[in-house]
């Protein structure tokens, strides 16, 4: 059992050192980090702005204040980020399939 886990760890190390795996990690990081930062800033902006500024209490459309518009925009932003991530995840899956195929071909040769 221990021998099998060592073999698996060695295989992972080989895959993790490959240029295609590093490219996958780079692409994921380049998407996930900025989108997560944007989400967090946008999400915490509403409570911070409503606590320290009064302009969000002004009417935007009839009796609806800007705070409600901003809150509704957060729902839209969440759905948009989910849709964008789903599309990017499909691209990541193609890269993962390519990496797995290369690893399987190298395993057959060994």
C-alpha positions, 0 to 999 in steps of 0.5 A: 500500500505504501509503495503504491502511494509513493508511486502516485506521489511520484506521478503527481510530481511529474505531472506538476512539473510539466509545462501544461500543468503549470499553464493550467495553474497560471490560467486558473490563478489569473481568473480566480484571483481577480474575480474573487477580489472584485467580488469581495470589494463589491460585496463589502462596498455596500455595508461600508458605504451605507455606514459612512455615507448618506448618498445611498439613501437618496431616492434612485427610482421613485421611493427605491433608494440607491442602496436597494439598487446596489443590493440588487446589483450584487445579485446580478454580479453573483450570477454573472460571476457564476456564469463566467466561472462555469464557462472558464471551468469548461476551458480548464477541463479541456486543459485537464483532459489534455494533461491526464491524456499525456500522463496516461500515455507516459504511464503506458510507455513506462 
